[in-house]
Amino acid sequence: METIAERLKSALESLEQANQKANRAPNSVQLLAVSKTKPVSDIVQAYEAGHRLFGENYVQEGVEKIQALQELSDIQWHFIGPLQSNKTKMVAENFDWVQSVERAKIAQRLNDQRTPHKRLNVLIQVNINAEESKAGVLPEDVDDLANLVKSLPNLKLRGLMAIPNAAQNEEQLMQTFLQMKALYTQLRQNYSSIDTLSMGMSNDMQQAVLAGSTMVRVGTAIFGART
Ligand SMILES: *Cc1c(COP(=O)(O)O)cnc(C)c1O
């Protein structure tokens, strides 16, 4: 059995390999360790191995972990799951980033509930394959939501996040990642605060990096399978 520290190291190495293969500058991709369903002790192991970026999917579970680990104050916490309006306050008060903003109402509430002068970093989630069952705004609606987020003083627009349709073959998946990259590049020209394109998970992080991802969200490859 490999330890979390060992798996973390392998994940970072394979990221850097993909990064080099894509001829991108060293360290141009961040690794978000997705710790959903995993115990606080697993997060501590990754922390002790030097990791600082963690992602959680469920509000209640995430906030409990953040509060349990308050002493590790240099952890950067990302909320990456579906967000209902009755849970925005807990997210606004506890997380550093929200990657799953997909509605004006949610953006507005996060802004109103955030401590002033401590801006919450926001990614807009894009439903890039226009799947009926999937969260996110359609590509053509990204600009409207970006405009709104930009106008809200307690939010900082940092970029885009996507979860592509997992049923695609490798070529289709690459096409999807490249569509996200194009959308991101276009948006970046209009919003100077944008620097993050969050795409790629355990099974497709190399491809995502080749296509231009700046942050991969990796759970299983670091913490093992979720039961
Ligand atoms: C669970 C999850 C991940 C991590 O998935 P793995 O396949 O375990 O790497 C990434 N992003 C989101 C939004 C998730 O919900």
The ligand as an SDF file (V2000), in Angstrom:
LIG
                    3D

 15 15  0  0  0  0  0  0  0  0999 V2000
  -14.7980   14.0810   -6.8210 C   0  0  0  0  0  0  0  0  0  0  0  0
  -14.4390   15.1990   -7.7060 C   0  0  0  0  0  0  0  0  0  0  0  0
  -13.1500   15.3050   -8.2450 C   0  0  0  0  0  0  0  0  0  0  0  0
  -12.0740   14.2620   -8.0380 C   0  0  0  0  0  0  0  0  0  0  0  0
  -12.3730   13.0990   -8.7400 O   0  0  0  0  0  0  0  0  0  0  0  0
  -11.3130   11.8700   -8.8170 P   0  0  0  0  0  0  0  0  0  0  0  0
  -11.7760   11.1040   -9.9840 O   0  0  0  0  0  0  0  0  0  0  0  0
  -11.4530   11.1350   -7.5260 O   0  0  0  0  0  0  0  0  0  0  0  0
   -9.9700   12.4490   -9.0010 O   0  0  0  0  0  0  0  0  0  0  0  0
  -12.8650   16.4160   -9.0260 C   0  0  0  0  0  0  0  0  0  0  0  0
  -13.7770   17.3810   -9.2500 N   0  0  0  0  0  0  0  0  0  0  0  0
  -15.0200   17.3150   -8.7520 C   0  0  0  0  0  0  0  0  0  0  0  0
  -15.9870   18.4180   -9.0430 C   0  0  0  0  0  0  0  0  0  0  0  0
  -15.3980   16.2190   -7.9820 C   0  0  0  0  0  0  0  0  0  0  0  0
  -16.6360   16.1610   -7.5050 O   0  0  0  0  0  0  0  0  0  0  0  0
  1  2  1  0
  2  3  1  0
  2 14  2  0
  3  4  1  0
  3 10  2  0
  4  5  1  0
  5  6  1  0
  6  7  2  0
  6  8  1  0
  6  9  1  0
 10 11  1  0
 11 12  2  0
 12 13  1  0
 12 14  1  0
 14 15  1  0
M  END
$$$$
